[in-house]
Amino acid sequence: MSTLDRPVHPNPYDLLPQVPSFTVTSDDVADGQPLKGDQVAAEGNTSPQLSWSGAPEGTKSYTVTCFDPDAPTPSGFWHWVLVDLPADCTSLPAGAGAADAELPGSAFMCRNDGGGKAFMGAAPPPGDQVHRYFFVVHAVTEDSLGVDSDASAAVVSFNLAFKTAGRAILHGTFQH
């Protein structure tokens, strides 16, 4: 019989090269607290409202991601990948991660690990440990990250490693 007992993964952003931080807030996610029902896959798949400020000077665009490092896989689970938000965009309304959402400028969504080009809500296995959902706004040094909508989250992250001027991090939790 298999079990999902395993150590808690570290904060993945602590393992990346350090960059300046800035502020991200949400009307829907309180840092370190359980996600609201509509941010859960079975209850709505609605991306949360996000606002950010204080990005480093020279920021030319933003990428917004949601990552669960606690999924029972070696690579975690990417729930949302939104790239090429224009530099003058400093907030997203709730639901901006819907597949048919109108996005500012030339922004678009890449595939999440569920295969869709949209926000996928929390869906940890029943009875598993508490999962953390890291909503991260990446300040990017280029107008475009240089990927297309078929790029995997790993490819997006690789490009971010070389083009990130700063990060704003907020995380919610969820457990069945």
Steps between C-alpha positions, in 0.01 A plus 500: 500500500641839409477809714542869428701559818805704408698801621368851437679656205689824566374831366617465138574870466756476781698268271526745209750784458391785725339803340338808656153450638198724459143489628205290385164506675165338435138550594466121475819345644636570848868407521542158660124448541257254336378586150139602447264242355488643148880463472457123539461291183177333613345830607569742218859511367497880543836675510526750787512877476864619518655848529869584511722801556863594547645300211864575420580788269542378144220243519367457145236230554365253755444128519251364755518138613336269751708201611431218748832351618313251719343291223615135528733531200871579470414824320200638692198623302457822303145638528540825305751657261414847365775678306573832329277724711593859411706701750210739567280211619504487880195288575284217376133455589369171638439267209778641278627142472189379316577350159289767328612795715596825327855577599687831477743572218651192341470285815410132460489180700722197457408143584450409862590148613140392446546580131278809480594858420320645801508506879438158655379510858638307795440125480731311737439129558247436779672442833834637381707756692419869479595634158640850444404702193762763419354792303806682367525818297833503317631839384662433162784696339366454144172597330450134414620190681568345158269198526171406335184358653614142444802548728508283809525660843855364523599688183331817629687460831829446319450824307405679822831392655678736260241779473362552852565838659290428810234275652189562706375188679172417671393150594177336601443147623247223445439149629213256436 
